[in-house]
Amino acid sequence: MPDIEANVTGTPQNGMTYDLNGTDYSAAQISSVVGTATVSDGTQPYFGWGWRSSHKSGLGFFSEFGVVATDIDVSLYTTNGFENADQALQQDLRGEEESLKDDIDKLPVFPVALIGITYTF
């Protein structure tokens, strides 16, 4: 199974602020916040059920449904690296990472559904 990953960049507009671990930071203070969330990376346990219409030559159909175990990793940082100079900001980013990881961990498996067409020679 390929890696399942989301990459995001947050940039507040019109004087808005970031709420990181309960502390407000303005865009002027930290610029943009960049985040990566990886749900599955590498080899993970998988349980599924599949069906294939035929093993004979010609056109066929298949389907597969299952779940794959998740291995969550969340990373947040500022585009200008301000967290390297500000210990409080760094701790707030790590706290926000844990909060996001806890939210994603509420579903310990990721659903998988495949439907396709095959041609066997």
C-alpha positions in Angstrom: 0.0 0.0 0.0 1.4 3.4 -0.8 2.1 6.0 1.8 -1.0 8.0 2.9 0.1 11.6 3.6 -1.3 15.1 3.7 0.7 18.2 3.4 -0.8 21.6 4.3 0.3 25.2 4.7 -1.6 27.7 6.9 -1.4 31.4 6.3 -3.9 33.6 8.2 -5.2 36.7 6.4 -6.6 40.0 7.5 -4.8 40.0 10.9 -6.0 36.6 11.9 -4.1 34.4 14.4 -3.0 30.8 14.8 -4.2 28.9 17.9 -1.4 26.5 18.7 -1.9 24.4 21.8 -4.1 27.1 23.3 -1.7 30.0 22.6 -2.5 32.7 20.0 0.3 33.7 17.5 -0.2 36.3 14.8 1.0 35.9 11.3 3.5 38.7 11.9 5.1 36.7 14.7 5.5 33.4 12.9 4.6 33.8 9.2 3.1 30.5 7.9 2.7 27.1 9.6 3.5 24.0 7.5 2.2 20.6 8.5 2.5 17.0 7.4 0.4 14.1 8.6 1.3 10.6 7.6 -1.4 7.9 8.2 0.5 4.9 6.8 4.2 4.7 6.0 5.8 1.5 4.7 4.5 -2.0 5.4 1.4 -2.1 7.6 -1.0 -5.0 8.6 -3.9 -5.4 6.3 -7.1 -7.4 6.5 -9.3 -7.6 3.4 -11.7 -9.6 1.3 -11.5 -9.7 -2.5 -13.4 -11.0 -5.5 -12.4 -11.6 -9.1 -14.9 -12.5 -11.9 -12.8 -15.1 -13.7 -9.3 -16.5 -14.1 -10.0 -17.3 -17.8 -8.7 -15.2 -20.8 -10.7 -12.1 -21.5 -12.3 -9.1 -19.8 -12.9 -9.4 -16.1 -13.8 -7.4 -13.0 -12.4 -7.4 -9.5 -13.1 -5.8 -6.1 -11.4 -5.6 -2.8 -12.5 -4.2 0.6 -10.6 -4.1 3.8 -8.8 -2.1 6.4 -5.2 -1.3 7.0 -3.7 -0.5 10.4 -2.6 3.1 10.8 0.8 4.4 12.1 0.2 8.2 12.6 3.0 10.8 12.4 2.3 14.5 12.5 4.9 17.3 12.0 4.4 21.1 12.3 6.9 23.9 11.7 7.0 27.5 10.7 8.2 28.4 7.2 10.9 30.7 8.7 12.0 28.4 11.4 10.9 30.7 14.3 10.4 27.7 16.5 14.2 27.2 16.7 14.6 30.6 18.5 11.4 30.5 20.6 11.2 27.6 23.1 7.5 28.4 23.9 6.5 28.3 20.2 8.4 25.0 19.8 6.5 23.5 22.8 3.2 24.8 21.5 3.9 23.2 18.1 4.8 19.9 19.7 1.6 20.1 21.8 -0.5 20.8 18.7 1.1 17.9 16.9 0.1 15.6 19.8 -3.5 17.0 19.7 -3.8 16.4 15.9 -2.3 12.9 16.3 -4.9 12.0 19.0 -7.7 13.2 16.7 -6.4 11.0 13.9 -5.8 8.1 16.2 -9.5 7.9 17.0 -9.8 5.6 14.0 -7.1 2.9 14.4 -7.6 1.5 10.9 -8.0 3.1 7.4 -10.7 1.7 5.1 -9.7 0.4 1.7 -12.0 -0.1 -1.3 -10.9 -1.1 -4.8 -13.0 -1.8 -7.9 -11.4 -2.5 -11.2 -11.3 -4.0 -14.7 -8.8 -6.6 -15.8 -7.9 -8.3 -19.0 -6.2 -11.7 -18.9 -4.3 -13.0 -21.9 
